[in-house]
Amino acid sequence: MRSPFRHLRRAALFEQLGPGLVTGAADDDPSGIATYSQAGAQFGFAMLWTMPLTYPLMSAVQLLCAEVGRVTGAGLAKNMGQILPRWLVRSLVTLLFVANTINIGADLAAMGESATLMLGGGDMRLFTVGFVVLSLTLQLFVPYHRYVRFLKWLTMVLLAYVAVVFSVKLDWGEVGRAIVAPHLKVDGAAITLVVAVFGTTISPYLFFWQSAQEVEDLDADPKARALKDAPAQAPRQMRRMRLDTFVGMAASNLIAMAIMISTAATLHAAGKVDIATAADAAKALAPVAGHFAFALFSLGIIGTGLLAVPVLAGSAAYAIGESQGWKVGLENKPWEAVGFYAIIILSTILGLGIVVSPLDPMKALFWSAVINGVAAVPIMVGLMLVAQSRDRMGRFRAHGALRFFGWLATAVMGAAAVAMLFFH
C-alpha cells in the first residue's frame, strides 16, 4: 500500500483531517474513559495488548465505512438496504438505536456526576438535564461542524493521562511485555472486560457516523462527486481518507493506552481494583493534577460527552433516516429534516432513563461498552457485505489487506462475544 503521508508537502495536515479525526476523538468518549480506566485498575498492564491488536482492525473498519460513503455517495444504512433484506436492515438499525440510546444515557449520567464532582456538590439529575438541553440546542440550531471545533479543545484534557505516564515510576519492561506477551487469567470477568474494550474501541455507532460524514462532506463541495461516478477524483480522496483514518484511530488508541497505563500505575498499584464512582477514576490523575484531579477528570468527561452524544444520536438518526428514505443531515434545519431530528431528540430523551435507574453512572458506561461489543458483530457483517459488493462499490470494492482486516475484525469481535457468553 502506498504511503498516505507522502503528500503532506502539498497540503497542510489539518486540511487532510476530517471525519476520521472527529470519529477518533468521539471514540474516547465517557464510556471509553470508564472502560479503559477499569481495565487498568482491575488488571494492571495485562489489558494493554488489546490496543495494538485493535488499531489495525478499527482502522480497517473505519476506512471501509469512509470509502462506502465516499464511493457511493450514500450512508451505510442506505447501502445495506440495497443488498440485504429490508427486515434485516431494520433489525440492525433497531439494534444500533437501542445500543446508542443506552450509551447516550450512560454518557449523560456520567457528565452529570462529573459536574457534581467538579463543583463539589449539587443535584446530579439537574446537571444531566442541563447537558441534555445544551446538547440538543447545539444539535438543532448550530451546525455540528461549527461547534465541534471548540469541543475538540475540551478533549485535550485527556492528554493529562499521557502526563501521568511520564510522571510516575514505571517498569517499561513490564509494560512492553504486557503489550507483546500478555498474561491474563481467562475467566468471565476478564473476557467481559475484553468485550467492553473491543466494544468501546470498535463501536457500531462510529461505522454509520464516519460513512455519513463523508457523504455530508461530499454534498458540501459542489465540485465533488461520488467516486463511483468520478473515478478521476479517487486517488486524492483515497489518500485523504487513509491519512484521516489512520491518524484519527492512532490518536484514539494512544490516549486509550495512556489511560490504561496511568490507572494501572496509580489505582491498581494502590490496590484500588474496582472503579465504582467518577471520584475513584479521577484519582488516577492525582500525580499530575493534585487537588485539581477531580476538575480535570470532570472536564474530560464533559468535553468528550458533548462531543460523543451528538455522534451517538446522529448516527442512529442517519441509520434510521437512510433506511426509511428520509432527508438526513446535521447541516439541515430541524424543519427541513423532521424525522431525522425527531430520532436525535427521542434517543437523547430516552437516554435519560439511565439517570433515574439505580445503575451507577460508571457501571452504566462500562456495560454500554459491553453492549456495543456484542451489537457491533452483525453490523460489521453487513458492512463487509456492502464493502465487497461489486454492485454498490464497483471498481472500489474492498480487496486485499483492507478486506482481510475487515473480516478479521469481525471474527475477533464475534469470538470475544461468544467467549463471554460461554464463560457466563
ChimeraX attribute file (.defattr): number of C-alpha atoms within 10 A of each C-alpha:
attribute: neighborCount
match mode: 1-to-1
recipient: residues
	/A:1	6
	/A:2	6
	/A:3	9
	/A:4	16
	/A:5	12
	/A:6	9
	/A:7	15
	/A:8	14
	/A:9	8
	/A:10	7
	/A:11	9
	/A:12	10
	/A:13	14
	/A:14	10
	/A:15	10
	/A:16	19
	/A:17	18
	/A:18	20
	/A:19	23
	/A:20	30
	/A:21	24
	/A:22	26
	/A:23	25
	/A:24	26
	/A:25	22
	/A:26	26
	/A:27	28
	/A:28	28
	/A:29	28
	/A:30	34
	/A:31	34
	/A:32	28
	/A:33	26
	/A:34	30
	/A:35	33
	/A:36	31
	/A:37	32
	/A:38	29
	/A:39	29
	/A:40	29
	/A:41	30
	/A:42	25
	/A:43	21
	/A:44	24
	/A:45	27
	/A:46	24
	/A:47	25
	/A:48	26
	/A:49	19
	/A:50	19
	/A:51	22
	/A:52	15
	/A:53	15
	/A:54	20
	/A:55	19
	/A:56	19
	/A:57	25
	/A:58	26
	/A:59	25
	/A:60	25
	/A:61	28
	/A:62	32
	/A:63	26
	/A:64	28
	/A:65	26
	/A:66	29
	/A:67	27
	/A:68	32
	/A:69	29
	/A:70	29
	/A:71	28
	/A:72	22
	/A:73	24
	/A:74	20
	/A:75	29
	/A:76	30
	/A:77	29
	/A:78	21
	/A:79	25
	/A:80	26
	/A:81	19
	/A:82	14
	/A:83	15
	/A:84	13
	/A:85	10
	/A:86	12
	/A:87	10
	/A:88	13
	/A:89	23
	/A:90	18
	/A:91	13
	/A:92	19
	/A:93	24
	/A:94	15
	/A:95	20
	/A:96	24
	/A:97	22
	/A:98	18
	/A:99	25
	/A:100	28
	/A:101	27
	/A:102	26
	/A:103	33
	/A:104	32
	/A:105	28
	/A:106	31
	/A:107	34
	/A:108	33
	/A:109	33
	/A:110	31
	/A:111	29
	/A:112	28
	/A:113	28
	/A:114	30
	/A:115	25
	/A:116	21
	/A:117	20
	/A:118	19
	/A:119	11
	/A:120	10
	/A:121	11
	/A:122	14
	/A:123	11
	/A:124	19
	/A:125	18
	/A:126	12
	/A:127	19
	/A:128	24
	/A:129	17
	/A:130	14
	/A:131	21
	/A:132	23
	/A:133	14
	/A:134	12
	/A:135	19
	/A:136	20
	/A:137	11
	/A:138	17
	/A:139	24
	/A:140	18
	/A:141	13
	/A:142	16
	/A:143	15
	/A:144	17
	/A:145	12
	/A:146	10
	/A:147	13
	/A:148	16
	/A:149	12
	/A:150	12
	/A:151	17
	/A:152	18
	/A:153	11
	/A:154	18
	/A:155	22
	/A:156	14
	/A:157	18
	/A:158	23
	/A:159	14
	/A:160	22
	/A:161	24
	/A:162	20
	/A:163	16
	/A:164	23
	/A:165	23
	/A:166	12
	/A:167	12
	/A:168	13
	/A:169	10
	/A:170	14
	/A:171	9
	/A:172	9
	/A:173	9
	/A:174	13
	/A:175	18
	/A:176	14
	/A:177	15
	/A:178	19
	/A:179	19
	/A:180	13
	/A:181	13
	/A:182	17
	/A:183	13
	/A:184	13
	/A:185	11
	/A:186	10
	/A:187	13
	/A:188	15
	/A:189	13
	/A:190	19
	/A:191	22
	/A:192	23
	/A:193	24
	/A:194	22
	/A:195	27
	/A:196	30
	/A:197	29
	/A:198	29
	/A:199	28
	/A:200	30
	/A:201	31
	/A:202	28
	/A:203	27
	/A:204	27
	/A:205	27
	/A:206	24
	/A:207	27
	/A:208	29
	/A:209	30
	/A:210	31
	/A:211	29
	/A:212	31
	/A:213	24
	/A:214	26
	/A:215	25
	/A:216	21
	/A:217	16
	/A:218	20
	/A:219	14
	/A:220	11
	/A:221	9
	/A:222	8
	/A:223	7
	/A:224	14
	/A:225	19
	/A:226	20
	/A:227	25
	/A:228	19
	/A:229	13
	/A:230	11
	/A:231	14
	/A:232	10
	/A:233	14
	/A:234	18
	/A:235	10
	/A:236	11
	/A:237	18
	/A:238	18
	/A:239	18
	/A:240	22
	/A:241	24
	/A:242	24
	/A:243	24
	/A:244	26
	/A:245	29
	/A:246	23
	/A:247	17
	/A:248	24
	/A:249	28
	/A:250	19
	/A:251	16
	/A:252	24
	/A:253	23
	/A:254	16
	/A:255	20
	/A:256	26
	/A:257	24
	/A:258	24
	/A:259	31
	/A:260	30
	/A:261	29
	/A:262	31
	/A:263	33
	/A:264	30
	/A:265	22
	/A:266	23
	/A:267	25
	/A:268	23
	/A:269	14
	/A:270	11
	/A:271	11
	/A:272	17
	/A:273	20
	/A:274	17
	/A:275	20
	/A:276	14
	/A:277	17
	/A:278	23
	/A:279	18
	/A:280	17
	/A:281	23
	/A:282	23
	/A:283	20
	/A:284	30
	/A:285	28
	/A:286	16
	/A:287	18
	/A:288	18
	/A:289	18
	/A:290	12
	/A:291	12
	/A:292	15
	/A:293	21
	/A:294	26
	/A:295	20
	/A:296	21
	/A:297	29
	/A:298	27
	/A:299	21
	/A:300	25
	/A:301	32
	/A:302	26
	/A:303	24
	/A:304	30
	/A:305	30
	/A:306	27
	/A:307	29
	/A:308	26
	/A:309	29
	/A:310	22
	/A:311	26
	/A:312	28
	/A:313	28
	/A:314	27
	/A:315	29
	/A:316	30
	/A:317	29
	/A:318	31
	/A:319	30
	/A:320	25
	/A:321	23
	/A:322	23
	/A:323	21
	/A:324	14
	/A:325	9
	/A:326	15
	/A:327	15
	/A:328	23
	/A:329	22
	/A:330	23
	/A:331	17
	/A:332	17
	/A:333	15
	/A:334	16
	/A:335	10
	/A:336	13
	/A:337	17
	/A:338	14
	/A:339	18
	/A:340	26
	/A:341	27
	/A:342	13
	/A:343	21
	/A:344	24
	/A:345	20
	/A:346	13
	/A:347	25
	/A:348	26
	/A:349	17
	/A:350	14
	/A:351	24
	/A:352	22
	/A:353	15
	/A:354	22
	/A:355	23
	/A:356	11
	/A:357	11
	/A:358	8
	/A:359	13
	/A:360	17
	/A:361	28
	/A:362	27
	/A:363	20
	/A:364	24
	/A:365	29
	/A:366	27
	/A:367	24
	/A:368	26
	/A:369	31
	/A:370	25
	/A:371	22
	/A:372	28
	/A:373	27
	/A:374	23
	/A:375	23
	/A:376	25
	/A:377	24
	/A:378	16
	/A:379	25
	/A:380	24
	/A:381	17
	/A:382	20
	/A:383	25
	/A:384	20
	/A:385	19
	/A:386	26
	/A:387	29
	/A:388	19
	/A:389	17
	/A:390	13
	/A:391	12
	/A:392	21
	/A:393	21
	/A:394	16
	/A:395	14
	/A:396	19
	/A:397	20
	/A:398	22
	/A:399	12
	/A:400	8
	/A:401	11
	/A:402	19
	/A:403	18
	/A:404	13
	/A:405	18
	/A:406	26
	/A:407	20
	/A:408	16
	/A:409	25
	/A:410	21
	/A:411	15
	/A:412	17
	/A:413	26
	/A:414	21
	/A:415	13
	/A:416	21
	/A:417	25
	/A:418	14
	/A:419	17
	/A:420	21
	/A:421	11
	/A:422	11
	/A:423	13
	/A:424	10
